Amino acid sequence: MNYIRSAQEETLRRVRAEFLEMPGLKLTVAQAQRLWGVDRPTCEAVIEELTASRFLARTRDGAVILRAATA
């Protein structure tokens, strides 16, 4: 179980870094899944965690962007 949490935390760090390196990045769930190399449930869990923490925001069309980019 610790391995799963550790892998998810590594994915979260990677996703944060990618959005910070490319502030204009806008991804659909399918695009994010391919970019991050994860299955759909993992991708949705990462997006949910990062939107709940207000790091990412959803656009009207359902894509995700860096929250700071909405200001």
MOPAC internal coordinates of N, CA, C and O (Angstrom, degrees):
PM7 1SCF
backbone

  N    0.0000 0     0.00 0     0.00 0    0    0    0
  C    1.4489 1     0.00 0     0.00 0    1    0    0
  C    1.5278 1   111.22 1     0.00 0    2    1    0
  O    1.2310 1   120.07 1   141.72 1    3    2    1
  N    1.3387 1   117.47 1   -38.28 1    3    2    1
  C    1.4620 1   120.16 1   178.36 1    5    3    2
  C    1.5120 1   111.63 1   -63.29 1    6    5    3
  O    1.2310 1   120.50 1   145.82 1    7    6    5
  N    1.3567 1   116.64 1   -34.18 1    7    6    5
  C    1.4628 1   120.52 1   177.93 1    9    7    6
  C    1.5233 1   110.12 1   -62.21 1   10    9    7
  O    1.2310 1   120.26 1   137.28 1   11   10    9
  N    1.3396 1   117.11 1   -42.72 1   11   10    9
  C    1.4651 1   120.83 1  -179.41 1   13   11   10
  C    1.5149 1   110.29 1   -62.94 1   14   13   11
  O    1.2310 1   120.21 1   133.94 1   15   14   13
  N    1.3219 1   117.21 1   -46.06 1   15   14   13
  C    1.4726 1   120.61 1   179.30 1   17   15   14
  C    1.5194 1   110.90 1   -64.22 1   18   17   15
  O    1.2310 1   120.48 1   140.40 1   19   18   17
  N    1.3245 1   116.69 1   -39.60 1   19   18   17
  C    1.4571 1   121.09 1   179.14 1   21   19   18
  C    1.5338 1   110.54 1   -63.64 1   22   21   19
  O    1.2310 1   120.40 1   137.89 1   23   22   21
  N    1.3237 1   116.84 1   -42.11 1   23   22   21
  C    1.4638 1   120.85 1   178.50 1   25   23   22
  C    1.5212 1   110.28 1   -65.15 1   26   25   23
  O    1.2310 1   119.96 1   140.33 1   27   26   25
  N    1.3360 1   117.68 1   -39.67 1   27   26   25
  C    1.4650 1   120.50 1   178.76 1   29   27   26
  C    1.5271 1   110.44 1   -66.75 1   30   29   27
  O    1.2310 1   119.99 1   139.66 1   31   30   29
  N    1.3239 1   117.63 1   -40.34 1   31   30   29
  C    1.4616 1   120.16 1   178.31 1   33   31   30
  C    1.5263 1   110.90 1   -64.19 1   34   33   31
  O    1.2310 1   120.20 1   142.15 1   35   34   33
  N    1.3309 1   117.22 1   -37.85 1   35   34   33
  C    1.4643 1   120.67 1   177.26 1   37   35   34
  C    1.5296 1   110.28 1   -64.79 1   38   37   35
  O    1.2310 1   120.27 1   138.91 1   39   38   37
  N    1.3157 1   117.08 1   -41.09 1   39   38   37
  C    1.4642 1   120.69 1   177.36 1   41   39   38
  C    1.5190 1   110.33 1   -63.39 1   42   41   39
  O    1.2310 1   119.84 1   137.13 1   43   42   41
  N    1.3186 1   117.91 1   -42.87 1   43   42   41
  C    1.4654 1   121.61 1   178.12 1   45   43   42
  C    1.5341 1   110.76 1   -59.79 1   46   45   43
  O    1.2310 1   120.14 1   135.67 1   47   46   45
  N    1.3204 1   117.34 1   -44.33 1   47   46   45
  C    1.4714 1   121.02 1   178.85 1   49   47   46
  C    1.5290 1   110.31 1   -61.90 1   50   49   47
  O    1.2310 1   121.01 1   136.54 1   51   50   49
  N    1.3201 1   115.68 1   -43.46 1   51   50   49
  C    1.4686 1   120.48 1  -179.25 1   53   51   50
  C    1.5242 1   111.43 1   -63.59 1   54   53   51
  O    1.2310 1   120.76 1   135.88 1   55   54   53
  N    1.3251 1   116.15 1   -44.12 1   55   54   53
  C    1.4637 1   120.64 1  -179.44 1   57   55   54
  C    1.5279 1   110.08 1   -64.26 1   58   57   55
  O    1.2310 1   120.14 1   134.70 1   59   58   57
  N    1.3155 1   117.33 1   -45.30 1   59   58   57
  C    1.4716 1   120.38 1   177.62 1   61   59   58
  C    1.5251 1   110.51 1   -57.11 1   62   61   59
  O    1.2310 1   120.98 1   133.91 1   63   62   61
  N    1.3386 1   115.74 1   -46.09 1   63   62   61
  C    1.4691 1   120.27 1  -178.93 1   65   63   62
  C    1.5266 1   111.00 1   -61.53 1   66   65   63
  O    1.2310 1   120.12 1   138.43 1   67   66   65
  N    1.3303 1   117.38 1   -41.57 1   67   66   65
  C    1.4634 1   120.00 1  -179.61 1   69   67   66
  C    1.5209 1   111.68 1   -64.16 1   70   69   67
  O    1.2310 1   120.15 1   137.96 1   71   70   69
  N    1.3301 1   117.31 1   -42.04 1   71   70   69
  C    1.4660 1   119.31 1   179.08 1   73   71   70
  C    1.5209 1   111.61 1   -69.48 1   74   73   71
  O    1.2310 1   119.89 1   146.55 1   75   74   73
  N    1.3248 1   117.82 1   -33.45 1   75   74   73
  C    1.4647 1   120.02 1   177.87 1   77   75   74
  C    1.5248 1   111.31 1   -72.27 1   78   77   75
  O    1.2310 1   120.29 1   144.72 1   79   78   77
  N    1.3280 1   117.04 1   -35.28 1   79   78   77
  C    1.4644 1   120.67 1   178.39 1   81   79   78
  C    1.5201 1   111.85 1   -72.07 1   82   81   79
  O    1.2310 1   120.66 1   149.39 1   83   82   81
  N    1.3317 1   116.35 1   -30.61 1   83   82   81
  C    1.4707 1   121.89 1  -178.54 1   85   83   82
  C    1.5272 1   108.63 1  -127.58 1   86   85   83
  O    1.2310 1   119.47 1  -103.45 1   87   86   85
  N    1.3348 1   118.61 1    76.55 1   87   86   85
  C    1.4629 1   121.46 1  -173.41 1   89   87   86
  C    1.5256 1   115.12 1   -58.32 1   90   89   87
  O    1.2310 1   119.52 1   157.36 1   91   90   89
  N    1.3193 1   118.51 1   -22.64 1   91   90   89
  C    1.4602 1   121.10 1   178.86 1   93   91   90
  C    1.5201 1   113.32 1   -88.34 1   94   93   91
  O    1.2310 1   120.07 1  -175.23 1   95   94   93
  N    1.3220 1   117.47 1     4.77 1   95   94   93
  C    1.4565 1   121.69 1  -177.61 1   97   95   94
  C    1.5281 1   111.09 1   -61.68 1   98   97   95
  O    1.2310 1   121.03 1   -48.36 1   99   98   97
  N    1.3156 1   115.63 1   131.64 1   99   98   97
  C    1.4720 1   122.39 1   178.91 1  101   99   98
  C    1.5224 1   106.46 1  -135.71 1  102  101   99
  O    1.2310 1   120.61 1   -60.04 1  103  102  101
  N    1.3282 1   116.44 1   119.96 1  103  102  101
  C    1.4579 1   120.99 1  -174.72 1  105  103  102
  C    1.5215 1   112.40 1  -129.09 1  106  105  103
  O    1.2310 1   121.17 1   -39.08 1  107  106  105
  N    1.3268 1   115.36 1   140.92 1  107  106  105
  C    1.4632 1   120.01 1   167.50 1  109  107  106
  C    1.5283 1   106.39 1   -80.78 1  110  109  107
  O    1.2310 1   120.40 1   -10.95 1  111  110  109
  N    1.3182 1   116.83 1   169.05 1  111  110  109
  C    1.4655 1   120.08 1   177.94 1  113  111  110
  C    1.5311 1   109.64 1   -60.30 1  114  113  111
  O    1.2310 1   119.84 1   136.37 1  115  114  113
  N    1.3274 1   117.92 1   -43.63 1  115  114  113
  C    1.4665 1   120.89 1  -179.50 1  117  115  114
  C    1.5327 1   111.08 1   -62.41 1  118  117  115
  O    1.2310 1   119.92 1   138.08 1  119  118  117
  N    1.3238 1   117.76 1   -41.92 1  119  118  117
  C    1.4640 1   121.27 1   178.56 1  121  119  118
  C    1.5261 1   110.69 1   -65.42 1  122  121  119
  O    1.2310 1   120.67 1   136.54 1  123  122  121
  N    1.3276 1   116.32 1   -43.46 1  123  122  121
  C    1.4635 1   121.15 1   179.39 1  125  123  122
  C    1.5257 1   110.54 1   -62.39 1  126  125  123
  O    1.2310 1   120.62 1   137.55 1  127  126  125
  N    1.3048 1   116.41 1   -42.45 1  127  126  125
  C    1.4606 1   121.43 1   179.76 1  129  127  126
  C    1.5362 1   110.38 1   -58.78 1  130  129  127
  O    1.2310 1   120.21 1   134.61 1  131  130  129
  N    1.3272 1   117.21 1   -45.39 1  131  130  129
  C    1.4669 1   120.97 1   179.01 1  133  131  130
  C    1.5282 1   111.14 1   -67.56 1  134  133  131
  O    1.2310 1   120.14 1   134.97 1  135  134  133
  N    1.3217 1   117.33 1   -45.03 1  135  134  133
  C    1.4612 1   121.10 1  -178.26 1  137  135  134
  C    1.5274 1   111.77 1   -61.51 1  138  137  135
  O    1.2310 1   120.64 1   135.84 1  139  138  137
  N    1.3214 1   116.38 1   -44.16 1  139  138  137
  C    1.4581 1   120.98 1  -176.03 1  141  139  138
  C    1.5230 1   113.46 1   -86.45 1  142  141  139
  O    1.2310 1   120.30 1   168.71 1  143  142  141
  N    1.3397 1   117.03 1   -11.29 1  143  142  141
  C    1.4537 1   120.54 1   177.80 1  145  143  142
  C    1.5203 1   113.75 1    66.72 1  146  145  143
  O    1.2310 1   121.03 1  -140.19 1  147  146  145
  N    1.3363 1   115.64 1    39.81 1  147  146  145
  C    1.4670 1   120.16 1  -179.49 1  149  147  146
  C    1.5244 1   109.91 1  -124.54 1  150  149  147
  O    1.2310 1   120.75 1   -16.87 1  151  150  149
  N    1.3235 1   116.17 1   163.13 1  151  150  149
  C    1.4609 1   119.94 1   177.10 1  153  151  150
  C    1.5276 1   109.52 1   -75.78 1  154  153  151
  O    1.2310 1   120.92 1   -13.98 1  155  154  153
  N    1.3194 1   115.85 1   166.02 1  155  154  153
  C    1.4676 1   120.34 1  -175.00 1  157  155  154
  C    1.5374 1   113.10 1   -59.84 1  158  157  155
  O    1.2310 1   119.11 1   133.68 1  159  158  157
  N    1.3537 1   119.31 1   -46.32 1  159  158  157
  C    1.4776 1   117.99 1   179.51 1  161  159  158
  C    1.5290 1   112.82 1   -59.95 1  162  161  159
  O    1.2310 1   120.35 1   140.83 1  163  162  161
  N    1.3306 1   116.94 1   -39.17 1  163  162  161
  C    1.4700 1   120.11 1   178.01 1  165  163  162
  C    1.5220 1   110.25 1   -65.77 1  166  165  163
  O    1.2310 1   120.69 1   135.69 1  167  166  165
  N    1.3220 1   116.28 1   -44.31 1  167  166  165
  C    1.4634 1   121.35 1   179.41 1  169  167  166
  C    1.5238 1   110.66 1   -59.12 1  170  169  167
  O    1.2310 1   120.74 1   132.42 1  171  170  169
  N    1.3226 1   116.20 1   -47.58 1  171  170  169
  C    1.4663 1   119.53 1   179.88 1  173  171  170
  C    1.5263 1   111.57 1   -64.48 1  174  173  171
  O    1.2310 1   120.03 1   143.98 1  175  174  173
  N    1.3289 1   117.55 1   -36.02 1  175  174  173
  C    1.4709 1   120.79 1   178.46 1  177  175  174
  C    1.5307 1   110.71 1   -65.99 1  178  177  175
  O    1.2310 1   120.38 1   138.42 1  179  178  177
  N    1.3284 1   116.88 1   -41.58 1  179  178  177
  C    1.4665 1   121.13 1   178.67 1  181  179  178
  C    1.5231 1   109.81 1   -64.36 1  182  181  179
  O    1.2310 1   120.53 1   133.42 1  183  182  181
  N    1.3185 1   116.59 1   -46.58 1  183  182  181
  C    1.4633 1   120.19 1   179.24 1  185  183  182
  C    1.5226 1   110.28 1   -61.76 1  186  185  183
  O    1.2310 1   120.04 1   136.70 1  187  186  185
  N    1.3179 1   117.54 1   -43.30 1  187  186  185
  C    1.4679 1   121.02 1   179.66 1  189  187  186
  C    1.5283 1   111.11 1   -61.07 1  190  189  187
  O    1.2310 1   120.73 1   135.21 1  191  190  189
  N    1.3248 1   116.22 1   -44.79 1  191  190  189
  C    1.4668 1   119.58 1  -179.88 1  193  191  190
  C    1.5285 1   111.22 1   -63.56 1  194  193  191
  O    1.2310 1   120.43 1   138.75 1  195  194  193
  N    1.3259 1   116.78 1   -41.25 1  195  194  193
  C    1.4611 1   119.87 1  -178.23 1  197  195  194
  C    1.5255 1   113.07 1   -76.77 1  198  197  195
  O    1.2310 1   119.51 1   154.34 1  199  198  197
  N    1.3209 1   118.55 1   -25.66 1  199  198  197
  C    1.4666 1   119.20 1   173.78 1  201  199  198
  C    1.5268 1   109.63 1   -78.91 1  202  201  199
  O    1.2310 1   120.10 1   143.01 1  203  202  201
  N    1.3281 1   117.42 1   -36.99 1  203  202  201
  C    1.4741 1   120.47 1   178.26 1  205  203  202
  C    1.5286 1   110.80 1   -63.51 1  206  205  203
  O    1.2310 1   120.75 1   145.32 1  207  206  205
  N    1.3367 1   116.16 1   -34.68 1  207  206  205
  C    1.4657 1   119.57 1   179.26 1  209  207  206
  C    1.5304 1   112.08 1   -84.56 1  210  209  207
  O    1.2310 1   120.90 1  -178.00 1  211  210  209
  N    1.3336 1   115.89 1     2.00 1  211  210  209
  C    1.4598 1   123.88 1   176.49 1  213  211  210
  C    1.5307 1   113.30 1    68.70 1  214  213  211
  O    1.2310 1   120.46 1  -157.51 1  215  214  213
  N    1.3299 1   116.73 1    22.49 1  215  214  213
  C    1.4596 1   121.23 1   173.93 1  217  215  214
  C    1.5339 1   109.84 1   -81.56 1  218  217  215
  O    1.2310 1   120.86 1   138.45 1  219  218  217
  N    1.3313 1   115.97 1   -41.55 1  219  218  217
  C    1.4577 1   122.06 1   176.94 1  221  219  218
  C    1.5177 1   109.83 1  -111.05 1  222  221  219
  O    1.2310 1   121.14 1   -20.06 1  223  222  221
  N    1.3177 1   115.42 1   159.94 1  223  222  221
  C    1.4680 1   121.97 1   175.01 1  225  223  222
  C    1.5206 1   108.05 1  -133.03 1  226  225  223
  O    1.2310 1   120.96 1   -27.78 1  227  226  225
  N    1.3125 1   115.77 1   152.22 1  227  226  225
  C    1.4694 1   121.16 1   175.29 1  229  227  226
  C    1.5254 1   108.85 1   -92.89 1  230  229  227
  O    1.2310 1   121.26 1   -40.53 1  231  230  229
  N    1.3225 1   115.20 1   139.47 1  231  230  229
  C    1.4539 1   120.48 1   175.03 1  233  231  230
  C    1.5259 1   108.40 1   -86.78 1  234  233  231
  O    1.2310 1   120.78 1    -7.97 1  235  234  233
  N    1.3301 1   116.11 1   172.03 1  235  234  233
  C    1.4729 1   119.94 1   179.16 1  237  235  234
  C    1.5150 1   112.64 1   -58.85 1  238  237  235
  O    1.2310 1   120.72 1   148.70 1  239  238  237
  N    1.3414 1   116.23 1   -31.30 1  239  238  237
  C    1.4660 1   119.21 1  -178.90 1  241  239  238
  C    1.5322 1   113.11 1   -88.93 1  242  241  239
  O    1.2310 1   120.21 1  -173.28 1  243  242  241
  N    1.3427 1   117.20 1     6.72 1  243  242  241
  C    1.4649 1   121.05 1   174.56 1  245  243  242
  C    1.5132 1   115.10 1    92.16 1  246  245  243
  O    1.2310 1   119.78 1   178.19 1  247  246  245
  N    1.3272 1   118.03 1    -1.81 1  247  246  245
  C    1.4636 1   120.75 1   177.16 1  249  247  246
  C    1.5352 1   108.62 1   -75.44 1  250  249  247
  O    1.2310 1   120.77 1   -10.89 1  251  250  249
  N    1.3276 1   116.13 1   169.11 1  251  250  249
  C    1.4598 1   120.31 1   176.64 1  253  251  250
  C    1.5178 1   109.44 1  -117.38 1  254  253  251
  O    1.2310 1   121.67 1   -35.88 1  255  254  253
  N    1.3257 1   114.41 1   144.12 1  255  254  253
  C    1.4680 1   122.72 1   178.78 1  257  255  254
  C    1.5167 1   108.17 1  -139.56 1  258  257  255
  O    1.2310 1   121.19 1   -15.90 1  259  258  257
  N    1.3228 1   115.32 1   164.10 1  259  258  257
  C    1.4534 1   121.38 1   173.90 1  261  259  258
  C    1.5299 1   108.49 1   -62.83 1  262  261  259
  O    1.2310 1   119.57 1   -50.63 1  263  262  261
  N    1.3099 1   118.43 1   129.37 1  263  262  261
  C    1.4531 1   121.56 1  -176.05 1  265  263  262
  C    1.5241 1   112.08 1   -56.96 1  266  265  263
  O    1.2310 1   119.79 1   139.85 1  267  266  265
  N    1.2920 1   118.00 1   -40.15 1  267  266  265
  C    1.4640 1   120.99 1   179.90 1  269  267  266
  C    1.5260 1   111.80 1   -58.25 1  270  269  267
  O    1.2310 1   120.60 1   154.40 1  271  270  269
  N    1.3213 1   116.46 1   -25.60 1  271  270  269
  C    1.4739 1   120.47 1  -179.45 1  273  271  270
  C    1.5167 1   111.55 1   -71.99 1  274  273  271
  O    1.2310 1   119.63 1   165.86 1  275  274  273
  N    1.3442 1   118.31 1   -14.14 1  275  274  273
  C    1.4606 1   120.76 1  -179.84 1  277  275  274
  C    1.5164 1   111.54 1   -83.91 1  278  277  275
  O    1.2310 1   120.06 1   163.64 1  279  278  277
  N    1.3126 1   117.48 1   -16.36 1  279  278  277
  C    1.4705 1   121.08 1  -177.02 1  281  279  278
  C    1.5109 1   111.78 1   -80.59 1  282  281  279
  O    1.2310 1   120.10 1   180.00 1  283  282  281

